[in-house]
Amino acid sequence: MNKKNLWFLSVLLIAAFVLSACGGGAEAPAAEEAPAAEEAPAAEEVPAEEGAYQIPTVEEGKYNVAFVYVGPHDDGGWTQAHDVGRMWVEENVADVHTAYVEIVAEGADAEQVIRSLARKGFDVIFTTSFGYMDASEVVADEFPDVDIIHISGFKSNEANFGNLMGAMEDMKYLAGMLAGSRAKMDGNPKLGYIATFPIPEELRLGNAFALGAQETCPECTVDVRWIFTWHDPILEKEASSSLFDGGAQVVMTGADTPAPAEVAPEGKWGITYDYSGNCVVDACLTSMYWNWGPVYGRIVEESRDGTWVGGWEYFDADSGAMGLLGFMEGEEMMPGTAELPAEDLALIEDTLAAMLAGEFTRFDVFKGPITDNQGNVVLEDGVSLEQLDLDGFAQFGVPCETCMYWWNENITAELPSLD
C-alpha cells in the first residue's frame, strides 16, 4: 500500500468525528450585501421539481456547472466563499453556465439533489460539504459522464468522482505570525485558539498557528477551547469570550463565524476564517480565507477537455486558492494590522510571497526543530513531517511515523481525549 492510500485510510479512520464540512452551518449573517440573483440562476428561480428543492436548468450550447451548498449562498462564511468561487467561474471561463442549490440537507436529500442535477444535464457538479461525500459517490457511479467533485472528503473512484481540499495550515501559520506580533506590541503574550473536533486537521491548524506565533513572539503562549461543531454562532462567541476572559490578547478561530472579532473587548483582537468578507470590524486583524475560483475554473476546463480524472487533490498556497486578508494583491490591511512593526510585516509578506511562488509549503511550516509542550523533540532540525504525519493519529491505527497527536511547546492546553 503506497503512502497516498495510507493517507486515505487515515482519513477514513477519523471521518466519524466530522459531521459536516468546515463552515457547514446556515446561521451566520452575511458579512456584506449578497450578490444579486441575476448574476446566476439560483435554485429559487425555477419551479420546484424534487421534493422541497428547486432544481435549476441547463443552458444549451454551454458547459453547465452546478454547486450544491449546505447553507445559504450569502451566509458570510464557508458557503459564501464557495459561491464567490462559482461566480468567478461564470465570469472567467468562456461558454460556461453555473447554478446552485442551497441549504441542502446532508444524506438522502443531498443524493436526491445531486441525482436531479445530473439528470438535468449538468456536466460538472461540485458538492461542498463533508456530509455530501457518500451521496456524491453513489450518483457518480450512476452517471459516469458527469464529473462530481466533493470538497473536504476522502473518497474517489479515480474516474469521474474525486475530492478537493487545501493546505489552510499555510495561512494559519502566517496568521500566527501576525497574532504574535500584535500580542508582543500590546505587551500581552497570550493568544487563544477555538478548535472544532479532536481530529488531526484541528491539531495541525492549531500547531501551525502556534508555530507562526513563535516566529514573531517567542514568549507567546496559546490557550485552546474545544466547541465540537463547525458552525454555532452562540458557542463560538462563548468560546471566544472565555479565551478573552482568560487573558488572551488575540483569538483565532477554526470555525466559521467571525465571533472572535465580534466579541473582542476594547484593545483586544480576533482573527476570522473562511470568507474574506467577514473581517469587517476594527477588532478584526485579518481573515484566513478560501479563494476557490481559480481551482474551480481549472477543474471545469479540464473536465470540458476530457482530461480531468477524479482523485485526491490537496493544494498548497501556490494554487492561489487561499489568502490572508490585507496581504493579497489589491487588499488593504485592517487598522490593527497596519500599525504592526515593519520588520514583522516584512516577515509575513516575504513568507507569503515564498508560499505563492511554491517555495514554502505545508512541509516547511512543519519543519524542525519542533518540540512539544511536554518537552519531547517532535522533529529534529531540518526534518519535515510527511503527509501521513499531518493527517494521522497512531491511536486510530494509522501507520504514521510522527503523527499529529501533539501540541507545540507554546500551547498551554492539554491534548484532547481521543476516547
VEXBA-863002 format. One record per atom (N, C-alpha, C, O): residue in one letter; x, y, z. Coordinates in steps of 0.2 Angstrom, whole numbers, plus 2048, in hexadecimal, padded with zeros to 3 digits. Example, Ala and Ser with C-alpha at 12.3 -4.5 7.8 and 13.67 -1.06 7.14 Angstrom:
a8427E4827/a83E7EA827/a8427F0827/a8477EF82A/s8407F5823/s8447FB824/s840800827/s843806828/
//
This chain:
m8047FA800/m800800800/m804806800/m809807804/n80380B7FB/n8088117FB/n805816800/n800815803/k80981B801/k808820806/k801824804/k7FD826809/k8008257FE/k7F98287FC/k7F38247FF/k7EF827802/n7F481E7FE/n7EE819800/n7EE819808/n7E981980B/l7F481980B/l7F4819812/l7F1820815/l7ED82081A/w7F2825812/w7EF82B814/w7E882B813/w7E482D818/f7E582880E/f7DE82780D/f7DB823813/f7D6824816/l7DF81E815/l7DD81981A/l7DC81E821/l7D881D825/s7E1822822/s7E1826828/s7DB82A828/s7D882B82E/v7DA82E823/v7D4832823/v7CD82E824/v7C9830827/l7CD828821/l7C7824822/l7C682282A/l7C182282C/l7CC82182D/l7CC81F834/l7C9825838/l7C682483E/i7CB82B836/i7C983183A/i7C2834838/i7BF83983B/a7BF832832/a7BA83582F/a7B4835834/a7B083A833/a7B3830838/a7AD83083C/a7AD836841/a7A7838843/f7B283A842/f7B283F846/f7AF845843/f7AD84A846/v7AF84583C/v7AD84C839/v7A684B836/v7A4846832/l7A284F838/l79B84F836/l799853830/l79485282D/s79D85882F/s79B85C829/s7A2860827/s7A786082B/a7A2862821/a7A886681F/a7A986C823/a7A486F826/c7AF86F823/c7B0875827/c7AB87A824/c7AA87B81E/g7A887E828/g7A4883826/g79D880824/g799884820/g79B87A826/g795877824/g78F87A826/g78A878823/g78E87F82B/g78888182D/g785887829/g788889824/a77F88882A/a77B88D827/a77989382B/a775897828/e77C894831/e779899835/e77D8A0835/e77A8A5837/a7838A0832/a7878A6833/a7848AB82E/a7838AA828/p7848B1830/p7818B782C/p7878B8827/p78D8B8828/a7848BB821/a7898BD81C/a78D8C381E/a78B8C7821/a7948C281C/a7988C881E/a7988CE81A/a79A8D381B/e7958CD814/e7948D280F/e78D8D180B/e78B8CB80C/e78B8D5807/e7858D5803/e7868CF7FF/e78B8CE7FB/a7818CA7FF/a7818C57FA/a7818C67F3/a77E8CC7F1/p7848C27EF/p7848C47E8/p77D8C37E5/p7798BF7E7/a77B8C77E0/a7758C87DD/a7738C17DA/a7778BE7D7/a76D8BF7DA/a76B8B97D7/a76C8B87D0/a76D8B37CD/e76C8BE7CC/e76D8BE7C5/e7748BB7C3/e7758B97BD/e7798BB7C8/e77F8B97C6/e7808B27C4/e7848B07C0/a77C8AE7C6/a77B8A77C4/a7748A47C6/a7728A67CB/p7728A07C2/p76B89D7C4/p76B8997CB/p76D8937CA/a76989C7D0/a7698987D6/a7638937D6/a75E8947D2/a76388F7DB/a75E8897DB/a75788C7DB/a7528897D9/e7568927DF/e74F8947E0/e74C8977DA/e7468997DA/e7508987D4/e74D89B7CE/e7498967C9/e7478987C4/v7498907CB/v74688B7C7/v7418877CB/v7418877D1/p73C8847C8/p7378807CC/p73A87A7D0/p73F8777CE/a7378797D6/a7398737DA/a73886D7D6/a73386C7D3/e73D8687D7/e73C8627D3/e73E85C7D7/e73B8577D6/e74285D7DC/e7448577E0/e7438587E8/e74785B7EB/g73D8567EA/g73B8577F1/g73B85F7F3/g7388637EF/a73F8617F8/a73F8687FA/a74486C7F6/a7458727F7/y7488697F2/y74D86C7EE/y74C86E7E7/y74886A7E4/q74E8747E5/q74D8767DE/q7538757DA/q7588787DC/i7528717D5/i75886F7D1/i7598747CB/i7548747C7/p75F8777CA/p76087C7C4/p7608787BE/p7618727BE/t76087B7B8/t7608787B2/t76787A7AF/t76A87F7B1/v7698767AA/v76F8777A6/v76E87C7A0/v76887E79F/e77387F79E/e772883798/e776880792/e77B87E792/e77287F78D/e77487C786/e77A880784/e77A886784/g77F87C781/g78587F77E/g78A881783/g78F884781/k789880789/k78E88278E/k79087C792/k78D877793/y79687C796/y79887779A/y7958797A1/y79687E7A4/n7918747A3/n78D8767A9/n7908737B0/n79186D7B0/v7908777B5/v7948767BB/v78F8777C1/v78D87D7C1/a78E8727C5/a7898737CB/a78D8737D1/a79286F7D2/f78B8767D6/f78D8767DD/f7888747E2/f7828777E2/v78A8707E7/v78586E7EC/v7888717F3/v78D86F7F5/y7838757F6/y7868797FC/y782876802/y77C875802/v785876808/v78287480E/v77F879811/v77A878816/g781880810/g77E886813/g77B88A80D/g77C889808/p77989080F/p77789580B/p77D898807/p78389880A/h77C89A801/h78289C7FD/h7858A3800/h78B8A47FE/d7828A6804/d7848AD807/d7858AC80E/d7848B1812/d7888A6811/d7888A5818/d78E8A981B/d78E8A9822/g7928AC818/g7988B081B/g79D8AC81D/g7A28AE820/g79D8A581B/g7A38A181D/g7A489C817/g7A689D812/w7A4895819/w7A6890815/w7A389080E/w7A6890809/t79C89080E/t79888F808/t799895804/t7998957FE/q79989B807/q79A8A1803/q7A18A17FF/q7A18A47FA/a7A689F802/a7AC89E7FF/a7AC89A7F9/a7AF89B7F4/h7A88947F9/h7A78907F4/h7A38947EE/h7A48937E8/d79E8977F0/d79A89B7EB/d79E8A07E8/d79D8A27E2/v7A38A47EB/v7A78A87E8/v7AB8A57E3/v7AD8A77DD/g7AD89E7E4/g7B189A7E0/g7AD8997DA/g7AF8987D4/r7A68977DB/r7A28967D5/r7A189C7D0/r7A289B7CA/m7A18A17D3/m7A08A77CF/m7A68A97CB/m7A68AB7C6/w7AC8A77CE/w7B28A87CB/w7B38A47C5/w7B58A67BF/v7B089D7C5/v7B08997BF/v7AB89C7BA/v7AD89C7B4/e7A689E7BC/e7A18A17B7/e7A48A77B3/e7A38A87AD/e7A88AB7B7/e7AB8B17B4/e7B18B07B0/e7B38B47AC/n7B58AB7B2/n7BC8AA7AF/n7BD8A47AA/n7C28A37A7/v7B889F7AA/v7B98997A6/v7B389A7A0/v7AD89B7A2/a7B689A79A/a7B189B794/a7AC896794/a7AD890795/d7A6898791/d7A189378F/d79F88E795/d79E889794/v79F89179B/v79D88D7A1/v7968907A4/v7968967A5/h79288C7A6/h78C88E7AA/h78C88B7B1/h78E8857B1/t78C88F7B6/t78C88C7BD/t78588D7C0/t7818917BF/a7838887C5/a77D8897C9/a77F8867D0/a7848827D1/y77A8877D4/y77B8837DB/y7748827DE/y76F8847DC/v77587D7E3/v76F87B7E7/v77287C7EE/v7778797F0/e76E8807F2/e7718827F9/e76D87F7FE/e76787C7FD/i77087F804/i76D87C80A/i76A875809/i76487380B/v76F871807/v76D86A805/v76F86580B/v77586580D/a76B86280E/a76C85D814/a771858812/a77085580C/e775856816/e77A850814/e77684A815/e770849818/g778844811/g77583E811/g77183D80B/g77383F806/a76B83A80C/a766839807/a76483F803/a76483E7FD/d763845806/d76184B802/d76784C7FD/d76684E7F7/a76D84C800/a77384E7FB/a7738497F5/a77484B7F0/e7728437F6/e77283E7F1/e76D83F7EC/e76E83F7E6/q7678417EE/q7618437EA/q7638497E6/q7628497DF/v76684E7E9/v7688547E5/v76D8537E0/v76D8557DA/i7728507E2/i77884E7DD/i77684A7D7/i77884B7D2/r7728457D9/r76F8417D3/r76B8457CF/r76B8447C9/s76784A7D1/s76284E7CD/s7668527C9/s7658547C3/l76C8557CB/l7708597C7/l7738557C2/l7748587BC/a77584F7C3/a77884B7BE/a7738497B9/a77584A7B3/r76D8487BB/r7688477B6/r76684D7B2/r76584C7AC/k7678527B4/k7658597B1/k76A85A7AB/k76985D7A6/g7708577AC/g7758587A7/g77B85C7A9/g77F85E7A4/f77C85D7AF/f7828617B1/f78885C7B0/f7898567B1/d78E8607AD/d79485C7AC/d79885B7B2/d79C8567B2/v7998607B6/v79D85F7BC/v7998617C2/v7958667C2/i79985E7C8/i79685F7CE/i79B8607D4/i79E85B7D5/f79B8667D7/f79F8667DD/f79B8667E3/f7968697E4/t79D8617E8/t7998607EE/t79D8627F4/t7A38607F5/t79B8677F7/t79F86B7FC/t79E86A803/t79F86F807/s79C864805/s79C86380C/s79F85C80D/s79D857809/f7A285A813/f7A5854814/f79F84F814/f7A0849812/g799850817/g79484C817/g79184A810/g78C846810/y79384D80B/y79184B804/y795846801/y7938447FB/m79A843804/m79F83F801/m79B8387FF/m79C8377F9/d798835803/d79582E801/d79082F7FB/d78F82B7F6/a78C8347FC/a7878367F6/a78A8377F0/a7888357EB/s79083B7F0/s79383D7EA/s7968367E7/s7968367E1/e7998327EB/e79B82C7E8/e7968277E5/e7978257DF/v7908277E8/v78B8237E5/v7898267DE/v7888227D9/v78782C7DE/v78582F7D8/v78B82F7D2/v78982E7CC/a7918307D4/a79682F7CF/a7968287CC/a7988287C6/d7958237D0/d79581C7CD/d78F81C7C8/d78F8187C3/e78981F7C9/e78481F7C5/e7848237BF/e7818217B9/f7888287BF/f78982D7B9/f79182D7B7/f7948327B9/p7938297B4/p79B8297B3/p79D82E7AE/p7A38307AE/d7988327AB/d79A8377A6/d79A83E7AA/d79B8437A7/v79883E7B0/v7988447B4/v79E8447B9/v79F83F7BD/d7A18497B9/d7A784A7BE/d7A484D7C4/d7A18527C4/i7A68497CA/i7A384C7D1/i7AA84D7D5/i7AD8487D6/i7AA8537D8/i7B08547DC/i7AD8567E3/i7A985B7E4/h7B08527E8/h7AD8537EF/h7B38577F3/h7B98557F2/i7B185C7F6/i7B58607FA/i7B685D801/i7B185C805/s7BC85C803/s7BE85A80A/s7BE85380C/s7BF851812/g7BC84F807/g7BB848809/g7C1844808/g7C7846807/f7C083D807/f7C6839806/f7C5833801/f7C982F800/k7BF8337FE/k7BD82E7F9/k7BF8307F2/k7BE8367F0/s7C082B7ED/s7C182C7E6/s7C08257E3/s7C28207E5/n7BD8267DD/n7BD8207D9/n7C28207D3/n7C281B7CF/e7C68257D4/e7CC8267CF/e7CA8267C8/e7CD8247C3/a7C48287C7/a7C18297C0/a7BD8307C0/a7C08357BF/n7B68307C1/n7B38367C1/n7B18397C8/n7AC83D7C8/f7B48367CD/f7B28387D4/f7B98397D8/f7BD8347D8/g7BA83F7DB/g7C08407DF/g7BF8457E4/g7B98487E4/n7C48477E8/n7C384C7ED/n7C88517ED/n7CD8507E9/l7C78577F0/l7CB85D7F0/l7CB8607F7/l7C68617FA/m7D18627F9/m7D28667FF/m7D98697FE/m7DD8687FA/g7DB86E803/g7E1872803/g7E4872809/g7E187180F/a7EA874809/a7EF87580F/a7EE87C812/a7F2880812/m7E887C816/m7E7882819/m7EC88481F/m7EC889822/e7F087E821/e7F587F826/e7FA885824/e7FD888828/d7FB88681D/d7FF88B81B/d7FD89281D/d801896820/m7F689381C/m7F489A81E/m7F389A826/m7F48A0829/k7F2895829/k7F2895831/k7F9896834/k7F989A839/y7FE894830/y805895833/y80689D832/y8098A0837/l8048A082C/l8058A782C/l8018AB831/l8038B0833/a7FB8A9832/a7F68AC837/a7F98AC83E/a7F98B0842/g7FD8A683F/g8018A6846/g8068AB846/g8078AE84B/m80A8AC841/m80F8B1841/m80C8B8842/m80E8BC846/l8068B983F/l8038C0840/l8008C0847/l8018C584A/a7FD8BB84A/a7FA8BB851/a8008BC856/a7FF8C085B/g8068B9855/g80B8B9859/g80E8C0859/g8108C385E/s80E8C3853/s8118CA853/s80C8CF856/s80F8D485A/r8068CE856/r8018D3859/r8018D2861/r8018D7864/a8028CC863/a8028CA86A/a8088CD86D/a8088D0873/k80E8CD86A/k8148CF86C/k8148D786C/k8168DA871/m8118DA867/m8108E1867/m80C8E486D/m80D8E986F/d8078E086E/d8028E2873/d8058E087B/d8028E287F/g80A8DD87B/g80D8DB881/g8098D5885/g80A8D588B/n8058D1881/n8028CC884/n8038C5880/n8008C587B/p8078C1882/p8098BB87E/p8058B587F/p8078B087F/k7FE8B687F/k7F98B187F/k7F58B1879/k7F28B6877/l7F48AB876/l7F08AA870/l7EB8A5872/l7EC8A1876/g7E68A486D/g7E189F86E/g7DF89C867/g7DF89F862/y7DD896868/y7DB892862/y7D488E863/y7D488B868/i7CF88F85F/i7C988C85F/i7C988685A/i7CA886854/a7C988085D/a7CA879859/a7C3876859/a7BF87785E/t7C2873853/t7BB86F852/t7BB868855/t7B886785A/f7BE864851/f7BE85C853/f7C585A854/f7C985D851/p7C6855859/p7CC85285A/p7CF84E855/p7CF847856/i7D085084F/i7D384D849/i7D9850847/i7DB855849/p7DD84C843/p7E484F841/p7E485583E/p7E885A83F/e7DE85783A/e7DE85D837/e7DE86383C/e7E286883B/e7DA862841/e7DA868846/e7E186984A/e7E386E84C/l7E486384C/l7EA86484F/l7F086784A/l7F486A84C/r7EF864844/r7F486783F/r7F386F83E/r7F887283E/l7ED87183E/l7EC87883D/l7ED87C843/l7F0882843/g7EC879849/g7EE87D84F/g7F587D850/g7F8882852/n7F987884E/n80087784F/n80387C84A/n80887F84B/a80087D844/a80388183F/a802889841/a80788D840/f7FD88A844/f7FC891847/f80189284D/f80489784D/a80288D851/a80788E856/a80E88F854/a812892857/l81088B84F/l81688B84C/l818892849/l81D895849/g812895846/g81389C843/g8148A1848/g8188A5848/a8108A084E/a8118A5853/a8188A5856/a81A8AA858/q81B89F856/q82189E859/q8268A2855/q82C8A4858/e8258A384F/e82A8A784B/e82A8AE84D/e8308B184D/t8258B184E/t8258B8850/t8248BA857/t8268BF859/c8228B585B/c8228B6862/c8248AF866/c81F8AB868/p82A8AE867/p82C8A886A/p82A8A7871/p8298A1873/e8288AC875/e8258AB87B/e81D8AA87B/e81B8A9881/c81A8AB876/c8138AA875/c8118A3877/c81489E875/t80B8A287A/t80889C87C/t80189C878/t7FE8A1877/v7FE895877/v7F8895874/v7F3890878/v7F588B87A/d7ED89387A/d7E888F87D/d7E388C878/d7E388F873/v7E088787A/v7DB884875/v7D4883878/v7D488187E/r7CF884874/r7C8882876/r7C587D871/r7C587F86B/w7C2877873/w7BF87386E/w7B887486E/w7B5875873/i7B5874868/i7AD876868/i7AA870864/i7A3870865/f7AD86B861/f7AA86585F/f7A486785A/f79F86485A/t7A586C855/t7A186E850/t7A587284B/t7AA87584D/w7A3871845/w7A6876840/w7A387D840/w7A688283E/h79C87D842/h799883841/h793884846/h78E880846/d79488884B/d78F88A850/d791891853/d795891857/p78D896850/p78F89D852/p78F89E85A/p7938A185C/i78B89A85E/i78A89C865/i790898868/i79489C86C/l792892866/l79888F869/l79E892868/l7A389386C/e79F895862/e7A589885F/e7A689E863/e7AC8A0865/k7A18A2865/k7A18A8868/k7A38A7870/k7A78AA873/e7A08A1872/e7A189F879/e7A989D87A/e7AC89F87F/a7AB899875/a7B2897875/a7B789D875/a7BC89D878/s7B58A1870/s7B98A786F/s7BA8AC876/s7BF8AE878/s7B48AD879/s7B48B187F/s7B78AD884/s7BB8B0888/s7B78A7885/s7BB8A388A/s7C28A4889/s7C68A588E/l7C48A4883/l7CC8A5882/l7CE8AC883/l7D38AD886/f7CA8B1881/f7CB8B7883/f7CB8B888B/f7D08BC88E/d7C68B688E/d7C68B6895/d7CC8B3899/d7CE8B589E/g7CE8AE895/g7D48AA898/g7DB8AE897/g7E08AB899/g7DA8B4893/g7E08B8892/g7E38B888B/g7E88BC88A/a7E08B5887/a7E28B5880/a7E28BC87D/a7DD8BF87E/q7E78BE879/q7E78C4876/q7E58C486F/q7E18C886C/v7E68BE86C/v7E38BD865/v7E08B6865/v7E48B1867/v7DB8B5862/v7D78AE861/v7D68AD85A/v7D38B1856/m7D88A7858/m7D78A4851/m7D289F851/m7D289B856/t7CE89E84C/t7C989984C/t7CA894846/t7CD895841/g7C988D848/g7C9888843/g7C2887841/g7C188283D/a7BD88A843/a7B688A841/a7B488F83C/a7B8892839/d7AD89083B/d7AB894835/d7A989C836/d7AA8A0832/t7A689D83C/t7A48A483D/t7AA8A983F/t7AF8A6842/p7A98AF83E/p7AE8B4841/p7AD8B6848/p7AF8BB84A/a7AB8B184C/a7AA8B2853/a7B08B5857/a7AF8BA85B/p7B68B3856/p7BC8B685A/p7BC8BD859/p7BE8C185E/a7BB8C0853/a7BC8C7851/a7B68CA854/a7B68D0857/e7B08C7854/e7AA8CA856/e7A98CB85D/e7A68D0860/v7AC8C7861/v7AC8C7869/v7B28CA86C/v7B38CA872/a7B78CB868/a7BE8CE86B/a7BD8D486F/a7BA8D986C/p7BF8D4875/p7BE8DA879/p7C38E0876/p7C78DE872/e7C28E6878/e7C68EB876/e7CD8EA877/e7CF8E887D/g7D18EB872/g7D88EA873/g7DA8E3871/g7E08E1872/k7D68DE870/k7D78D786E/k7D58D6867/k7D28DA864/w7D78D0864/w7D68CF85D/w7D48C885C/w7D58C385F/g7D18C7856/g7CF8C0853/g7D18BF84C/g7D28C4849/i7D28B984A/i7D48B7844/i7CE8B2841/i7CD8AD844/t7CB8B483B/t7C58B0839/t7C88AB833/t7CE8AB832/y7C38A7831/y7C58A282C/y7BF8A1827/y7BA8A3827/d7C289E821/d7BE89B81C/d7BC8A0816/d7BD89F810/y7BA8A6818/y7B78AB813/y7BA8B2814/y7BA8B4819/s7BD8B580F/s7C18BB80F/s7BC8C1811/s7BF8C6814/g7B68C0810/g7B18C5812/g7AF8C5819/g7AA8CA81B/n7B18C181D/n7AF8C1824/n7B38C4829/n7B28C482F/c7B88C8827/c7BD8CB82B/c7BB8D382A/c7BE8D6826/v7B68D582E/v7B38DC82C/v7B48E1832/v7B38E7831/v7B58DE838/v7B58E383E/v7BC8E4840/v7C18E083E/d7BE8EA843/d7C58EC844/d7C88E7848/d7CF8E7848/a7C58E384C/a7C88DE851/a7CB8D884D/a7CE8D4850/c7C98D8847/c7CB8D2842/c7D28D483F/c7D38D983C/l7D78D0840/l7DE8D183E/l7DE8CE837/l7E18D1832/t7DB8C8835/t7DC8C682E/t7D78C082E/t7D48BE833/s7D68BD828/s7D28B7827/s7D68B2823/s7D98B481E/m7D68AC825/m7D98A7821/m7D48A481C/m7CF8A181F/y7D48A5816/y7CE8A4812/y7D089F80C/y7D689F80A/w7CB89C809/w7CB898803/w7CA89C7FD/w7C58A17FD/n7CD89B7F8/n7CC89E7F1/n7CB8987EC/n7D08977E8/w7C58957EC/w7C488F7E8/w7C48907E1/w7C588C7DD/g7C38967DE/g7C28987D7/g7C78957D3/g7C58917CE/p7CD8977D3/p7D28947CF/p7D388D7CE/p7D488A7C9/v7D28897D4/v7D28827D4/v7CC87F7D1/v7CD87A7CD/y7C68827D2/y7C08807CF/y7C18817C8/y7BF87C7C4/g7C38867C6/g7C48887BE/g7C88837BB/g7C78817B5/r7CE8817BE/r7D287C7BB/r7CF8767BA/r7D08727B5/i7CC8737BF/i7C886D7BF/i7C386D7BA/i7C28687B6/v7BF8727B9/v7BA8737B4/v7BD8727AD/v7BA86F7A9/e7C28767AC/e7C68757A5/e7C886E7A4/e7C886C79E/e7CB86B7A9/e7CE8647A8/e7C885F7A7/e7C985B7A3/s7C28607AA/s7BD85C7A9/s7BA85D7A2/s7B885879F/r7BA8637A0/r7B7864799/r7BC861794/r7BA85F78E/d7C2862795/d7C785F790/d7C8857791/d7CB85478D/g7C5854796/g7C584D797/g7CB84B79A/g7CD84579A/t7CF84F79D/t7D584D7A0/t7D584D7A8/t7D984A7AB/w7CF84F7AB/w7CF84E7B2/w7CD8477B4/w7C98447B1/v7D18457B9/v7CF83E7BC/v7CF83F7C3/v7D38427C7/g7C983C7C6/g7C883C7CD/g7CE8397D1/g7D08347D0/g7D083D7D6/g7D583B7DB/g7D583E7E1/g7D083F7E4/w7DB83F7E4/w7DB8427EB/w7E08487EA/w7E68477EA/e7DD84E7EA/e7E18547E9/e7E18587EF/e7DC85A7F2/y7E785A7F1/y7E885E7F7/y7ED8637F5/y7F38627F5/f7EB8697F4/f7EF86E7F1/f7F28737F7/f7F08737FC/d7F88767F5/d7FB87A7F9/d7FA8817F7/d7F68837F3/a7FD8867FA/a7FC88D7F9/a7FD8907F2/a7FA8947F0/d80288C7EF/d80488E7E8/d7FE88D7E3/d7FF88F7DD/s7F988A7E5/s7F38897E1/s7EF88F7E0/s7EB8907DB/g7F08947E5/g7EC89A7E5/g7E58997E8/g7E189E7E7/a7E48947EB/a7DD8927ED/a7DC8947F5/a7D78927F8/m7E18977F8/m7E089A7FF/m7E48A0800/m7E88A27FC/g7E28A4805/g7E58AA806/g7E58AC80D/g7E18A9811/l7E98B280E/l7E98B5815/l7E78BC814/l7EA8C0810/l7E18BE816/l7DE8C5815/l7E38CA817/l7E68CA81C/g7E48CF812/g7E88D5813/g7EF8D4810/g7F38D9810/f7F18CE80E/f7F78CC80C/f7F78CA804/f7FD8C9801/m7F18C9802/m7F18C77FB/m7F18CD7F6/m7EF8D27F9/e7F28CC7F0/e7F28D27EB/e7EC8D67EB/e7E68D37EB/g7EC8DC7EC/g7E68E07EC/g7E28E17F2/g7DD8E57F2/e7E58DE7F8/e7E18DE7FE/e7E58E3803/e7EB8E4802/e7E18E6807/e7E38EB80C/e7E38E7813/e7DF8E3814/m7E88E8817/m7E98E581D/m7E48E8822/m7E28EE821/m7E18E4827/m7DD8E782C/m7E18EC830/m7E78EB831/p7DE8F0834/p7E18F5838/p7E68F283D/p7EC8F583E/g7E48ED840/g7E88EA846/g7EE8E6843/g7F28E4847/t7EE8E583C/t7F38E1839/t7F88E6836/t7FE8E6837/a7F68EC833/a7FA8F0830/a7FF8F4834/a8048F6832/e7FD8F483B/e8028F883F/e8078F3842/e80B8F5847/l8078ED840/l80C8E8843/l8138EA841/l8148EE83C/p8188E8845/p81F8E9843/p8218E783C/p81F8E283A/a8258EC839/a8268EB832/a82A8E4830/a8298E182B/e82E8E2835/e8328DC834/e82E8D6834/e82F8D1831/d8298D6839/d8248D1839/d8208D0833/d81E8CB830/l81D8D6830/l8198D682A/l81D8D4824/l81B8D0820/a8248D5824/a8288D381F/a8298CC81F/a8298C881A/l82A8C9825/l82A8C2826/l8248BE823/l8258B981F/i81E8C0825/i8188BD822/i8188BE81B/i8168B9817/e8198C4818/e8198C5811/e81E8C180D/e81C8BE808/d8248C0810/d8298BC80C/d8278B580C/d8288B1808/t8248B2812/t8228AB813/t81C8AA80E/t81C8A580B/l8188AE80E/l8128AD809/l8148AD802/l8128A97FE/a8198B2800/a81B8B27F9/a81F8AB7F8/a81E8A97F2/a8228A87FC/a8268A27FB/a82089C7FA/a8218987F6/m81B89D7FE/m8168987FE/m8128987F7/m8118937F4/l81189E7F5/l80D89F7EE/l81289D7E8/l80F89B7E3/a81889D7EA/a81D89B7E4/a81E8947E5/a8228917E1/g81B8907E9/g81D8897EA/g8238877ED/g8268827ED/e82688C7F1/e82D88B7F4/e82C88A7FB/e8318897FE/f82688B7FE/f825889805/f81F886805/f819889804/t81E880808/t81887C808/t81687980F/t81A87B814/r81187580F/r80F873816/r81586F819/r81586E81F/f81986C815/f81E868818/f82486C81B/f82886A81F/d824873819/d82987881C/d82687A822/d82987C827/v81F87B822/v81C87D828/v81E87882E/v81F87A834/f81D87282C/f81F86C831/f82686A830/f82786482E/k82B86E831/k83286C830/k83586D837/k83587383A/g839868839/g83D86983F/g84286F83F/g84487183A/p844871845/p84386D84C/p83C86F84E/p83A87584F/i83886A851/i83286B854/i83286785A/i83486185A/t83086A860/t82F866866/t828867869/t82586C868/d82586286C/d81E86286E/d81E865875/d823867878/n818866878/n81786987E/n819865884/n81786788A/q81B85F883/q81D85A888/q82585A888/q82885688C/g82885E884/g82F85E883/g83285987F/g83885887F/n82E85587B/n831850876/n83285386F/n82F85886D/v83885186C/v83A853866/v835850861/v83584A860/v83185485D/v82D851858/v830850852/v83084B84E/l834855850/l83885584A/l83F85884B/l84085D84E/e844854849/e84B857849/e84C85D844/e84885D83F/d851861845/d852866840/d852864839/d856860837/g84E867835/g84F86682E/g84A86082B/g84A85F825/v84785D830/v84385782E/v83C85982E/v83985D832/s838857829/s831859828/s82C853829/s82E84D828/l82685582B/l82185082B/l81F84E824/l82085281F/e81D848823/e81A84681D/e81284681D/e80F847822/q80F845817/q808846817/q80484181B/q7FF84381F/l80783B81C/l803836821/l804839828/l7FF83882C/d80983C82A/d80A83F830/d805845831/d802845837/l80484982C/l80084E82D/l7F984C82E/l7F5850831/d7F784682C/d7F084482C/d7EE83F830/d7E883C830/g7F383C834/g7F2836838/g7F383683F/g7F683A842/f7EF832843/f7EF83084A/f7F182984A/f7EE825848/a7F782784D/a7F982084E/a7F481D853/a7F3817852/q7F0821857/q7EB81E85B/q7E581B857/q7E181785A/f7E481D851/f7DF81A84D/f7E2815848/f7DE812844/g7E881384A/g7EB80D846/g7EE81083F/g7F080C83B/v7EF81683E/v7F2819838/v7FA818839/v7FD81983E/p7FD815833/p804813834/p80881A832/p80D81982E/c80781F835/c80B825835/c811824839/c81182183E/e817828837/e81D82783B/e81D82C841/e81E82A847/t81B833840/t81B838845/t814839847/t81383A84D/c810839843/c80983A844/c807842846/c80C845847/m801843848/m7FF84A849/m7FC84B850/m7F9850852/y7FD846854/y7FA84685B/y7FF849860/y802846864/w80084F85F/w805853864/w80385B863/w80085D85E/w80585E868/w804866868/w80B869868/w80F86686C/n80C86E864/n812872864/n81487486B/n80F87586F/e81A87586C/e81C877873/e81987D876/e81987E87C/n817882872/n814888875/n80C888876/n80988D878/i809882875/i802881876/i80187E87D/i80487987F/t7FD881881/t7FD880888/t7F787A88A/t7F787888F/a7F3879885/a7EE874886/a7F086D886/a7F586B883/e7EC869889/e7ED862888/e7EB85F882/e7E786287E/l7EE859880/l7EB856879/l7E485487A/l7E2852880/p7E0854875/p7D9852876/p7D984A876/p7DD846874/s7D484887A/s7D384187B/s7D083E874/s7CC841871/l7D3838873/l7D183586C/l7CC82F86E/l7CA82B86A/d7CA82E874/d7C5829876/d7BE82A873/d7B9826874/
//
